[in-house]
């Protein structure tokens, strides 16, 4: 095995997993009460994973016989627990889209402003890449979710039901005592003082935008710069590495039309590359803004999920190269420094026609897919009855 690794130019750590989207969602599923306790972290090739798989099959049958359905588990309070965990693990930005879609199917709206308030009081505790230094295997060896939930206990809704038929608090009590480890930090010594994700608003994103602040450059989180605009991914691919690109390290890259309808499908194109001329000069990060997504393993000062997206006429559609943009994570602001009147004039002079299709799945998708703040889900899959918001804090 070692010889093969050397031959393939791979390192042992290449087989380890950071807090990517899949790992994030596994942790969230356990926090929601939707997986067997301890199911979030076991590596795929271990006996622990096989054991959890067998327990899952057994419990699924038990749930069916007992009539324990997911509507009894996925309550607003359960989603609060999941959000708390997302913030504390420095999890993937993609998780917000997934949580919004799940909440919508249960009849709840995901309240981004309430989530952001939770983020101000929930530090990042799990020392995993890209926010920290360890990997999921180390998290598992440190006790996995039980260790984290034990530290978060004062913030959790412990009476939430889980798939076992017991409450989250009961499962946590049964998990056993803590032990010495260095992957999950105590509240008194966090990796990052606030939650990994922050919600931004402003005239550029009236419906909200997301930044993974725990993986961003602290020097760029309060920044004003000139916009360098790409109309779509093809435009970016054609110009990003050109020596003629008018860009400096103080500028802000803006990529349009990679949202739910614009791409379509909201791809992970928000992790825009550093322009080649800047990379050659040693620039490692630059503020980037888009209506798309990025991988959970990505890092940098990157604003994502701008809502409404440019393809449906959101303000992002009317940003021009040379406009000044202000990013203030401290103030939770993402704004273009032009007047409302100027934005309205641009929208009137260059009206946006949302993309359509004549038939088939593409037509269904474009007619019914919702925006990022609603989970990029089909509108007909949401519960018709609106049952309120989550978090409720």
N, C-alpha and C positions, 0 to 999 in steps of 0.2 A: 504493500500500500504506500509506504513512504517513498519507494522508488518511483511509483506511478505519479505521486504528487510532484516530485521534483521534475520528472520528465514533462509534466503538463504545465509547469511553471505556476503551480498552485501552492498556497501555504495552508497549513492545518486550519488556521482561522477562517479560511474561505468556506469551510464547511460548517461554520457557526452562524447563528442567525441573530440579527439585531432586533430591535422593537419595530419590525416592519408592519405592514398593514395586516398580514395574516396573524402575526403574534399579537398585535393590538386587539384584533377582533376576538381572538381566543380568550384573552383576559377579560374583555368586555362581556363576552357570553357567560363566563363564569360569574362575573359581578351581577349580571342580570338574573342569575339563578337558572340559566338555561343549559348548563352542562354539569356533569358530575363534579363534585368538589375535587380539586386537584387536577382537573382535566386541561387546564390552559397551557401548562408549561412543559410536560414531558416530551423529550425529543422523539422523533418518529421511529427510530430504530431501537427503542428501549423496551424492556419488560413493563415499565410503568405505562407506556402508551398502550400496549396490548391489554393490560389490566383495565385501564379506563375504557377501552373499546368494549370489552366484555361486560363491564358494569353498565355501560350506556345501553347496550342491547337489552339487558335484563330489566333495567329501570324503565325503558320505553314500554315494555309489556306491562309492567306494574302500573304505570301511569294510565295506560289505556283501560285497564281493568278498573282502576279507581276513579276514572273520569277526571283526572287532573289535566286540565287543558291550559294552553299557554296564556289565555286571557286572564287566568288567575295568577300568573307569574309576572307577566309584562305589564306592570302597573306604573303610574307616574313615579312612584317612589323607587321602583326597580331601575328605571331609566336614570334617576338621580344617582343611584349607586354606580351605574355604569359610567356616567359622565365623570363622577368623582375619580374613578379608577383611571379613565382616559387621561385626565389631567395629571394624575400622580405618576403615571408611567411614562409621560412624555410621548404619548402614542401618536399614531399616524393621523394626519389631517383627513385622510379618507374615512376615518371612523365617524366623523361628523355626518357625512353624507349617508353612511349606512344606518346610523342611529336615527337620523331624521326619517328615513324610509321605513324603518321598523316601527317607530313611534306613529307614523302616519297610518300604517296598516292597523294599528290598534286604536286609531281615532284621536291621537294626541299630536299637537304641534310642538316641535322642538323649539324652545325659547332660547335663542342664541344669546340674548342679553343676560338672561338668568344664568346660563352656562358660564358666561364671562365673569359674572359676579362670583360664582363658585370658584373660578380659576384664580381670582385674586386672593383667596384664602386657602387654596390647595396647592402646596408646593410639589415639585417633581421629586419623588423619593426613590425611584428605581434607577440605578446607575447602569443603564444600557445605552449602547449606541442607537441612534446618532446623538442623543443628548448626553450620554455618559461614555463609559469605557467597556462595559461587560456585554455578554451575549445571553440569549434566552436559556442556554444550557446552564449558565451560572445562576440565573434567576431560579431555575428549577432546583438546583442544588441548595439554594438558599431558603428553600421552603415554598417557593412559588407564590401563588395568590394568597395562601393562608398567611404568609409573613407580611405581605402588603396590607391585606384586609385587617390584620391585627393592629397595624400601625394607624390605619385610617378609621378604626372602629368608632371613635367619638363622632365622626362625620357621617356614618352610614345609617341607613334605615334597616335595622337589624331584624325587624319583624316581617320582611319581605319573604314570600314563599319561594322555594326552589323546586327543581324537578324531583328532588328526593321526597318531597312532601313535608320536609322540615324547613324551618326558617333559616335565613342567612346567619343569624346570631347563633342558632343551635349548631349549625355546621361549623361555625368558627370555634365554638366551644369544644367541639369534638376533634378539632384539628391538632390538638396537642400544644405543648408549651413552645415558646420561642427558643432559639438557640443562636449562638454567636455566628455572625455572617457580615459581609461588607457590601452586599449588592442592594439591599433595601435599606435606605437610610432612615433614621428616626426623624420625626418632625422638627426636632431641634437642629438638625444638620442636613438640610436638603441639598439635592443636586442643583436645584434652581428654585428661587424663592416664591415663584408663582407657578400656576399650572402651565403645562407645556404648550397649550394652545391659547391664543387670544383672538377675540372677535373685534374686527375693525368696522367702523362706519364712517360715512361722509358723503359728499356729493358725488364721489366716484363709485361708491357702493352703498346706495341707500338701503338695500336689502341685506347688507353685510358682506364681509370678506373674512378670511382666516389667515393667520400667520402662525407658524410653529416657532414661537419665540425662544423656546429652550434650545433650538438648533440654529438660531440666527446669530448674526454678528452684532454684538452689543453696540459697536460704533455706528452701525447703520440703522438702528431701530428708531432713532430720532434724526430724520434726514429729509432734506428738500433738494430736488434735482430736476434736471431737464428730461422730459420724456423722449425716448427713442422708440418709435412705434413700428410694430410689425402687424400687418393686417390679418395674417393667418400663418399657419405653419410653413406653407410653401414659400411665402415671402421671407420668413425668418431663415429657412434653410438656404435660400438664394443669397442672402445678404449678411448673415451673422459673422461669417469668416472673411468678409471682404476687407481688404486694406483701405477701401474707400469709405467704409462705414463711419459716419460722423458720430463717434461715441467716446466718452471718457469714463473713468472709474466713478465719477460723481453723478453720472446720469442714471436714469431709471428706465430699464427695459420694460416695454408694454407689449403684450401679445394678445391680440383679439381673436374672436371666433374659434375658441377651443372649449366652449361651454357645452351644456347638454344638447342644444339644438344646433349650435354653430359648427361643431366638428363633423358630424354629430357624435354624441356619446361621451363628451367630457373626458378626453384621454389624459394620460399623465404627461402632458407636454408643458406643464407649468414650470418644470425644472429646466428652464432655458439655459443653454450653455453660456459660459463667459465668452464674449466675442474674442476671436482669435488674437486680434491685435492687443487686447488687454491681457489675455492669458500669457502671451509671450512676454509682457512687461511685468508679470508676476502677480497680477490681480487675482485674488482667490474668491472674492464675493462682490456682488453688485445687487442693488435692489431690483427685484423683478416682480411684475404684476400681471395677472391674467385671470380669465374666467374659467380656467381649467384646473386640473388636479396635479399632484406629484406623488411619487413613490414614498412609502413610509420610511424608506432608508435614506431619502434625500435630505440635504441640509442646506442652509443658506438663508439670506434675508429675502424670503419669497412670499408674496401676498397672492393668495389663491381664492377660488370660489367666488369671485366678484359677482354680485347679484344686484340687479338683473344682468344677465349676460349681454354681450354686445350684439349677438345675432337677433335678439328680440327688441333691440333699441335701447338697451341700458346705456347709461352715461359713458361707459367705457368705449362704446362705438364711436363716440364723437371726440375722443382725445386725439390730438395731432402732435407730431414730433415738434419739439420746441416748447410745448406747454410745461409749466412748472407744476410738479406734484409734491405734496407733503405727506410723509409717513411719520406718524407719531404713535408708537406702540404704547407709550405711557398714557397718552390721551385717547387711545383706541381710535385713532383717526387715519383715514386714507382719503385725501382730497386733491382735486385738481384746482389750481389757483386761478380760476377764471370765474366770472360772475354767473349767476343763474340765468341771467338774460342772454349771455353769450352761449351758454350751453343750449338754451331753448332755440336760439337763432340757428345754431349748427344743426340741431335736430330737425328744424323746419326746412332748412335748405337741403339737407341730405337725409330724407326719411329712410328708415330701415324697414325692409320687407322680410319678415321672418321666413326661414326656409320652409319649403313644402315639397311634397312628392305626389305623384299621380296615383300610386297604388302600392299594395303590398305592405311589408313590415315597416319599411321606411316611412310610409304615409302614416301608419298607426303610431309609430314612434314620435314623429314630429308633431302630430296633432295632440298627443296626450302626455308627453314627458314633461315633468315639472322642473323647477329650478333647483339649484344646489341646496338652498335652505329648506327645501321640502324633500330632499333625498334623491333627486333625479329619478323618481319613481314614476310609474304610469298613474295618472289621476284616477283611473277606474279601479285601481287596487287599494286605494285608501278607504278606510272605513267611512261610509257615508255620514255617519253621526260624528260630529266633532265633540270629543269628550274633554276638551280643555288643553292645557299646556303642561309640558314637562321640561325642565325642572319647575317645581311649584314654589321654590324658595324666592 
